[in-house]
Amino acid sequence: MLISSCSGEKNVKEKLIVDQCGNQLKFALSLTDQLLGKGKNKVVAPRTTGDDGTIHMVPTRDWTSGFFAGELWYMFELTGDSVWEQKARQYTDLLEQEKLNGKTHDMGFKMFCSYGNGYRLTKDPAYKAILLESARTLITRYSEKTGCIRSWDHNAHRWNFPVIIDNMMNLELLFWATQETGDETFKNIAISHALKTIENHFRDDYSCYHVVDYKPETGEIAAKNTHQGYSDDSAWSRGIAWALYGYTMTYRETGDQRFLKQAEKVARYIIKHPRNPEDMIPYWDYDAPGIPNEPRDASAAAIMASGFYELAGYSQNSTEYLAVADQMLKSLSSSKYLADIETNNGFLLKHSTGSKPHNSEVDVPLVYADYYFLEAIKRKKELK
């Protein structure tokens, strides 16, 4: 099913796609409901398909644990069906303990995609309290010396104070916390992190490194790496997607032209890249040596499409950004990427890539691809 450019037919096709996603998520729930709380880690959400072909579930501490609940909230928003709200609440409530998990930077991914969407749609005061506690936990990872929020604690033998481009996505929780409390601390930390990332993560062409490692004692840079890309100097496509989305969001929250300028430069890099495939679903790395015979990353495309739809609302280049987002969403909605109902272990999209250098999650469904796909559909609908 493709999203047509003809207005009347387009609305019908979009509804059909939402209906297809809803039916697929009902199938996913028939699988996941049976697995909740199982295993020594007490799993709470689906992440991908395992090597054995079965659905791979994760515990709350996994960085992807909040996306499935977020999908259910989006389905509630897209359809108005209270059944989706009930399931969204069920899967959201499983994550509460993460509000105190200060060992990770992924508080935005886990808590804002789940509780954040839930609070936005219901104004449940319990959700607000959990989100504020999550924001307070997140800022404990901030360092005045580096001006950034620390990302990973793992691989201490390799990195001292690693900051990854993905961390831009967690800043939205902090902006929200300032709006809700009036405490500028959260917002100031987010702005500092975003500015430091502009300063140190980007190359001259506005592609970005995945990891910048700082010396925690001085704030000096120790190393720049691209951990999940082809090489340290290559352009990992999902990292570029995080940058586009993250700086668009940061501009929305601050009105600071520096962030809009950065988002537009990243957008230009994506649009003009000579290795873009015709369908605009990027290869897992723009510099992967085997292009065109390299895996695609539908998750990067879904994040980009959602980011482009928002960026179009702020830019004089809106027509161009909308055209790119529409092409990405059209491709993702085709049978090549959108799974048939009751296949793909209930995941919506096929052909995502987690970390090819580590031979991890290559050409598989990924829950965050589905989340941002639904968000892109929602944002396109809102633009009308």
Beta strands, then each sheet from edge to edge (+ up, - down):
strand 1: 45-49
strand 2: 55-58
strand 3: 142-143
strand 4: 148-149
strand 5: 161-164
strand 6: 211-214
strand 7: 221-225
strand 8: 352-355
strand 9: 360-364
sheet 1: 1+ 2-
sheet 2: 3+ 4-
sheet 3: 5+ 6- 7+
sheet 4: 8+ 9-
end
